Amino acid sequence: MEVLAAAERRSTRQLMVGDVPVGGGAPITVQSMTITRTADHEATLQQIYDLAMAGADIVRCTCNDLEAAEGLARIVPRSPVPIVADIHHQYRLALAALEAGVHCLRLNPGNIRKPEHIRAVASEARDRGVPIRIGVNGGSLHPDLYAKHGGRVTPEAMVESALDEIRFFEDVDFDLIKISVKASSVPIMVEAYRQLSEVTDYPLHLGVTEAGPPPAGLIKSSAGIGALLAQGIGDTIRYSLTADPVEEARAGRALLEAMGLRERKNVDLIACPSCGRAEIDVVAVAADAMAAFADREIPLQVAIMGCVVNGPGEARDADLGIAAGYRRGHLFVKGRNAAVVAEDEMVDALVEWAELIHSEGAEAALARVDTEKAAREAERDRQRLLAEQGEDVNDAGTRIDLIRRHGA
């Protein structure tokens, strides 16, 4: 499947986080962070594997003490994806993480403030060829920047913090840099990244910090990250949710797939919002289908439609779909009727056909069935429903008449 970008990608330098390219036109990557104690390396590795299965390309682990650094030494060789060490306050822990073999560091300029400490870490990372993310956070700017910008977080203050930090790194000839300027305010975050993208060509890591629990956290993250990706800004992303981090990885992957920025990995399930014609509980059937497809990597668009009157036409572009009619489902492939199944077998039929289409192709799947018979059955149910319900089951015509009377 051809992948189309939402907008022309901003040109950035490329660096390698382990074996994963970031920037320079490479596919936008999904990141998440473990919430286990890093010192508990077995539990942390299990979470890393869960994140990788959910779509994470890179995983960050906290390195908040020497036990965590020792845990990283055990984790890195066994991890399925590159590992980033998250460092706060103690620059010596950044040096310990480098000794552990991590593939990248994340430093917050708001809490490692001595230039000599920053330069010491940058020099060691330079010698090892390990990139560093400058992680500016709206909640932990240097006090001087708060004062300079009116005692509040502004996009200008965040960009200035990032550029100040870059200069410390460039002083020791270190340029394996990626940058984030995260804020919990979506408008501030979007404007900060927009301004930063105009003054540097280092790759950018996008995120809304402290976005909160779903669904609000998902909405805020999608709004901020999606707005920037639509402008061609961003090289790697993270949803910062108050939730199981697996949800972060799934959400990040889903956003990139929805925007055409990564090839689809799993089913894109679409469903009608239901109406007066619906012959089934669309919400329940869609939920059952999502559960059935959860662990299957089948990159197809699958539609669940409430009725056979409008459903097949509205979802004709889906790879596969099913529409309800008279206690049975009418299954269609690329807009062509393919089979009739019992209502309680609709989800099982979708999974079976999705696997068949994925392995053999749509035409081969259709060649196995009598499409003309399936079309006749679908049309029969369609006409029966129209005869019973009429053309205007949602009473739109009545409402329009009333509107016209009031407007007369």
BELUR-V190625 format. One record per helix or strand. SS is the DSSP state (A for helix, B for strand). FROM is the first residue (numbers start at 1). TO is the last residue. If there is no record, write none. Layout:
ss=SS from=FROM to=TO
ss=SS from=FROM to=TO
This chain:
ss=B from=14 to=17
ss=B from=20 to=23
ss=B from=29 to=33
ss=A from=41 to=54
ss=B from=58 to=62
ss=A from=66 to=78
ss=B from=82 to=87
ss=A from=91 to=100
ss=B from=104 to=107
ss=A from=115 to=128
ss=B from=131 to=137
ss=A from=138 to=140
ss=A from=143 to=148
ss=A from=155 to=170
ss=B from=177 to=182
ss=A from=186 to=199
ss=B from=203 to=206
ss=B from=212 to=212
ss=A from=216 to=230
ss=B from=236 to=238
ss=B from=241 to=241
ss=A from=245 to=258
ss=B from=268 to=271
ss=A from=282 to=293
ss=B from=301 to=305
ss=A from=311 to=314
ss=B from=320 to=324
ss=B from=328 to=333
ss=B from=336 to=342
ss=A from=343 to=360
ss=A from=362 to=366
ss=A from=371 to=389
ss=A from=396 to=407
